[in-house]
């Protein structure tokens, strides 16, 4: 298993390195001069001499490969440069915004985890009954509803109509409820069906038939016999969903005016704030690759067959 983990670490570092080069190369090809953008955001019309001086200060007069190596060296020390739009260190912006995105994602993951397992197990135990059909209808509806429409409907219902929540203070504890539900409901619908399918297939195994013959109840078989065996297969799926929530909350954060990484990315793209865009993309890559690595390790720990096969 140790050899498998070391191999995955090497692969993870190679993916991050390739992503960093591609990110820097694409922003380097993007239209616009960062020095000019810096002055435009401040309403200044600089002379050619001042522009040349700013380009030298930013290192834009150096060859591409040197620019990339200097930028990569700075990123390894968590120095992402200065925002062209605000003049604030990018690392401070990301640290502040990441805390808000992490808070939102953590609540959404908790809601998704609890309800998807509960509904999936309940649908399995009530297979073919009215409860099963209700859960199926909810799952299909939740998967089909777009995030932006669901968020707008929640705002219309619970903010405009009932006045239960407010959008004015994103730092209030109750402000996380509606955006977290907007993120969690589609995932609940997706994983409820997947959990039900996996458990239903496992319920046909011989050891389940043997447990029934010994007089074990259905819920006991599901919770203590079937569920531990299917967790390894679901660990990777849940890991990818966690990464998706941390990096894919752009629409929801925009709708609810949530000051997270997604809304920061939209603002940076609008104003062509290249240092912030570069740091955001690289952080998202690191999050996806790291969570995928952690999910693979957890899956190997839960499933001895994966440990014996080296994670394959």
SVG drawing of the C-alpha trace seen along z (x, -y; Angstrom):
<svg xmlns="http://www.w3.org/2000/svg" viewBox="-48 -60 62 80">
<polyline fill="none" stroke="black" stroke-width="0.4" points="0.0,0.0 2.9,-2.3 4.2,-1.9 0.7,-2.7 0.5,-5.9 4.0,-7.0 3.0,-6.4 -0.2,-8.5 1.8,-11.3 4.2,-11.5 1.3,-11.4 -0.5,-14.2 2.6,-16.4 3.0,-15.9 -0.6,-16.8 -0.2,-20.0 3.0,-20.9 1.3,-20.4 -1.7,-22.4 0.4,-25.3 2.3,-25.5 -0.9,-25.4 -2.6,-28.0 0.3,-30.4 0.7,-29.9 -3.0,-30.6 -3.0,-33.7 0.2,-34.8 -1.5,-34.4 -4.6,-36.4 -5.2,-39.8 -4.3,-42.9 -1.2,-44.2 -1.2,-43.7 0.6,-47.0 -2.0,-48.8 -4.8,-47.0 -3.2,-48.0 -3.4,-51.7 -6.9,-51.3 -8.3,-50.0 -7.1,-53.1 -8.3,-55.5 -4.7,-56.6 -3.5,-57.3 0.3,-56.6 3.0,-57.6 5.0,-55.1 8.0,-55.5 5.8,-54.7 4.3,-51.7 7.8,-50.4 8.9,-50.8 5.8,-49.0 6.4,-46.1 10.0,-45.7 8.7,-45.8 6.2,-43.0 8.9,-41.0 7.0,-41.3 10.2,-42.2 11.7,-38.7 11.3,-35.6 8.2,-33.5 10.1,-30.6 11.7,-32.9 8.4,-34.5 6.9,-31.1 9.7,-29.8 9.6,-33.0 5.9,-32.7 6.1,-29.0 8.7,-29.7 6.6,-32.4 3.5,-30.1 5.5,-27.4 6.1,-30.0 2.4,-31.0 3.2,-34.3 0.6,-34.8 1.4,-38.4 -0.7,-41.5 -4.2,-41.9 -4.2,-44.3 -7.7,-45.5 -7.4,-46.1 -3.7,-46.1 -4.3,-43.6 -2.1,-40.5 -3.7,-37.7 -2.9,-35.2 -4.9,-37.3 -7.9,-37.6 -7.9,-33.8 -7.5,-33.0 -10.5,-35.2 -12.7,-34.0 -11.7,-30.3 -12.9,-30.4 -16.4,-31.4 -16.4,-28.8 -15.2,-26.1 -18.0,-27.0 -20.6,-26.8 -19.3,-23.6 -19.0,-21.9 -22.6,-22.6 -23.7,-21.3 -21.6,-18.2 -23.0,-17.4 -26.6,-17.8 -25.8,-15.8 -24.1,-13.0 -26.9,-12.6 -29.9,-12.8 -28.5,-10.8 -27.6,-7.8 -30.9,-8.0 -33.0,-8.2 -30.9,-5.6 -31.2,-3.0 -34.9,-3.8 -35.6,-3.3 -33.8,0.0 -35.8,1.2 -39.1,0.0 -38.3,1.2 -41.5,1.4 -43.6,-0.4 -45.1,-3.9 -42.1,-5.3 -39.7,-4.0 -41.7,-5.8 -41.8,-9.1 -38.0,-8.9 -37.5,-8.1 -39.6,-11.1 -37.7,-13.4 -34.4,-12.1 -35.3,-12.6 -36.7,-16.1 -33.6,-17.1 -31.2,-15.9 -33.2,-17.7 -33.5,-21.1 -30.8,-23.6 -28.9,-25.2 -29.7,-28.7 -33.4,-28.1 -33.5,-26.2 -31.6,-29.1 -34.0,-31.7 -37.0,-29.6 -35.5,-29.3 -35.0,-33.1 -38.5,-33.8 -40.0,-31.4 -38.0,-31.8 -36.7,-35.4 -39.3,-37.3 -42.5,-35.5 -41.9,-34.3 -39.0,-36.6 -37.3,-33.8 -33.8,-34.7 -31.9,-37.7 -29.3,-38.3 -27.8,-41.4 -25.4,-39.7 -23.5,-36.6 -21.6,-36.3 -24.7,-35.6 -25.1,-31.9 -28.5,-31.4 -27.3,-32.9 -25.6,-29.7 -28.8,-27.6 -30.3,-28.5 -27.1,-28.4 -26.1,-25.1 -29.5,-23.6 -29.1,-24.9 -25.8,-23.0 -26.9,-19.9 -30.4,-19.1 -29.1,-18.1 -26.4,-16.0 -28.8,-14.3 -30.9,-13.3 -27.9,-11.9 -26.4,-9.9 -29.7,-8.6 -30.1,-6.7 -26.5,-5.5 -26.6,-4.4 -29.9,-2.6 -28.5,-0.8 -25.3,0.3 -27.1,1.5 -29.8,3.3 -27.2,5.1 -25.3,6.1 -28.5,7.4 -28.5,10.3 -25.1,11.7 -24.9,15.0 -23.8,13.6 -27.0,11.5 -29.1,14.6 -27.3,16.4 -27.9,13.5 -31.6,13.6 -31.6,17.4 -30.2,16.8 -33.1,14.5 -31.4,11.1 -33.6,8.1 -33.3,6.2 -32.2,2.9 -29.5,4.8 -28.2,6.5 -28.1,3.2 -26.4,1.2 -23.9,3.8 -23.3,6.1 -23.9,4.4 -23.1,0.8 -19.4,1.3 -18.8,3.3 -20.0,0.6 -18.4,-2.4 -15.1,-1.9 -16.9,-2.2 -18.7,-5.3 -15.7,-7.0 -14.3,-8.2 -17.7,-9.5 -18.2,-11.5 -14.6,-12.8 -15.2,-14.1 -18.4,-15.8 -16.5,-17.5 -14.0,-18.8 -16.9,-19.9 -18.5,-21.8 -15.3,-23.6 -14.6,-24.6 -17.9,-24.7 -20.0,-27.1 -19.7,-30.0 -23.4,-30.2 -24.7,-29.8 -22.3,-32.3 -23.3,-34.8 -27.0,-34.3 -26.8,-34.6 -24.0,-37.3 -21.8,-34.9 -18.3,-36.3 -16.4,-33.1 -13.9,-31.9 -16.5,-31.5 -17.7,-35.1 -14.1,-36.3 -13.3,-34.4 -16.2,-36.0 -15.0,-39.5 -11.4,-38.7 -12.4,-37.5 -14.6,-40.5 -11.7,-42.9 -9.0,-40.7 -7.2,-40.4 -4.7,-37.8 -2.8,-37.1 -6.0,-36.3 -7.2,-34.1 -3.9,-32.2 -4.0,-31.6 -7.7,-30.5 -7.2,-28.0 -4.1,-26.5 -5.9,-26.2 -8.9,-24.5 -6.5,-22.0 -4.8,-21.3 -8.1,-20.8 -9.4,-18.4 -6.2,-16.4 -5.7,-16.3 -9.3,-15.3 -9.1,-12.6 -5.9,-11.3 -7.4,-11.2 -10.5,-9.4 -8.4,-6.8 -6.4,-6.2 -9.6,-5.9 -11.0,-3.5 -7.9,-1.3 -8.2,-1.4 -11.8,-0.3 -11.4,2.4 -8.6,5.0 -8.9,6.0 -7.6,2.6 -4.7,2.9 -3.7,6.3 -3.9,5.0 -2.0,1.8 -5.0,-0.5 -5.9,0.7"/>
</svg>
